[in-house]
């Protein structure tokens, strides 16, 4: 599997953490909407597949934070921002 794609194990771990936290909203970059993480990770729709691929590094970083801190999102309604690995100006 290329480095720009999450493995099946990474996807499942992200979904498990996300569900355990009460499905907190995930805001991707500067987009004005929140995503259902499970839909994003497992969709076959070309736009969602590309969106997920562009945020692989950010999703891996989120997974690492969630793996290290099981109580990261104490408020289930909190929105978690996930940015791509691109530097911002």
C-alpha positions as CSV (number, residue, x, y, z in Angstrom):
1,X,0.0,0.0,0.0
2,X,1.4,3.4,-0.9
3,X,2.5,5.8,1.9
4,X,-0.3,8.2,0.8
5,X,-3.0,5.7,1.7
6,X,-4.1,4.5,5.1
7,X,-3.9,0.8,5.8
8,X,-7.0,-1.2,6.7
9,X,-5.6,-1.5,10.3
10,X,-5.2,2.3,10.5
11,X,-8.7,2.9,9.2
12,X,-10.2,0.5,11.6
13,X,-8.3,2.0,14.5
14,X,-9.4,5.5,13.6
15,X,-13.0,4.4,13.4
16,X,-12.8,2.6,16.7
17,X,-11.3,5.6,18.5
18,X,-13.9,7.9,16.8
19,X,-16.8,5.7,17.9
20,X,-15.4,5.4,21.4
21,X,-15.4,9.3,21.6
22,X,-19.0,9.6,20.6
23,X,-18.4,10.4,16.9
24,X,-16.9,13.9,17.4
25,X,-17.1,16.2,14.4
26,X,-14.0,16.3,12.3
27,X,-13.4,19.5,10.3
28,X,-11.0,19.0,7.4
29,X,-8.8,22.0,6.8
30,X,-10.7,25.1,5.7
31,X,-13.7,23.2,4.6
32,X,-17.0,24.5,6.1
33,X,-18.4,21.1,7.1
34,X,-17.8,18.2,9.4
35,X,-17.4,14.6,8.2
36,X,-18.5,11.2,9.3
37,X,-15.1,9.6,9.6
38,X,-16.3,6.2,8.8
39,X,-17.9,7.4,5.5
40,X,-14.7,9.3,4.6
41,X,-12.4,6.3,5.2
42,X,-14.5,3.6,3.6
43,X,-16.2,5.4,0.7
44,X,-15.5,4.4,-2.8
45,X,-16.6,7.8,-4.2
46,X,-13.7,9.4,-6.1
47,X,-13.9,12.8,-4.4
48,X,-13.9,11.2,-0.9
49,X,-11.1,8.8,-1.8
50,X,-9.0,11.8,-3.0
51,X,-9.9,13.8,0.1
52,X,-8.9,11.0,2.4
53,X,-5.6,10.5,0.4
54,X,-4.7,14.2,0.7
55,X,-5.1,14.0,4.5
56,X,-3.4,10.7,5.2
57,X,-0.6,12.3,7.2
58,X,-3.0,14.4,9.2
59,X,-5.2,11.3,9.9
60,X,-2.1,9.3,11.0
61,X,-1.2,12.1,13.3
62,X,-4.7,12.1,14.7
63,X,-4.5,8.4,15.2
64,X,-1.2,8.7,17.1
65,X,-2.7,11.4,19.4
66,X,-5.7,9.2,20.0
67,X,-3.6,6.1,20.7
68,X,-1.6,8.1,23.3
69,X,-4.4,9.9,24.9
70,X,-7.7,8.0,25.2
71,X,-9.5,11.0,26.8
72,X,-8.4,13.6,24.2
73,X,-12.0,14.7,23.4
74,X,-13.8,14.9,26.7
75,X,-16.7,16.8,25.1
76,X,-18.3,14.6,22.4
77,X,-19.7,17.7,20.6
78,X,-16.2,19.2,20.2
79,X,-15.0,19.5,16.6
80,X,-11.5,18.2,15.9
81,X,-9.7,20.0,13.1
82,X,-7.7,17.7,10.8
83,X,-5.3,19.6,8.5
84,X,-3.2,18.1,5.7
85,X,0.6,18.1,6.2
86,X,0.9,21.2,4.0
87,X,2.4,24.3,5.7
88,X,0.1,27.3,5.7
89,X,1.1,30.8,5.0
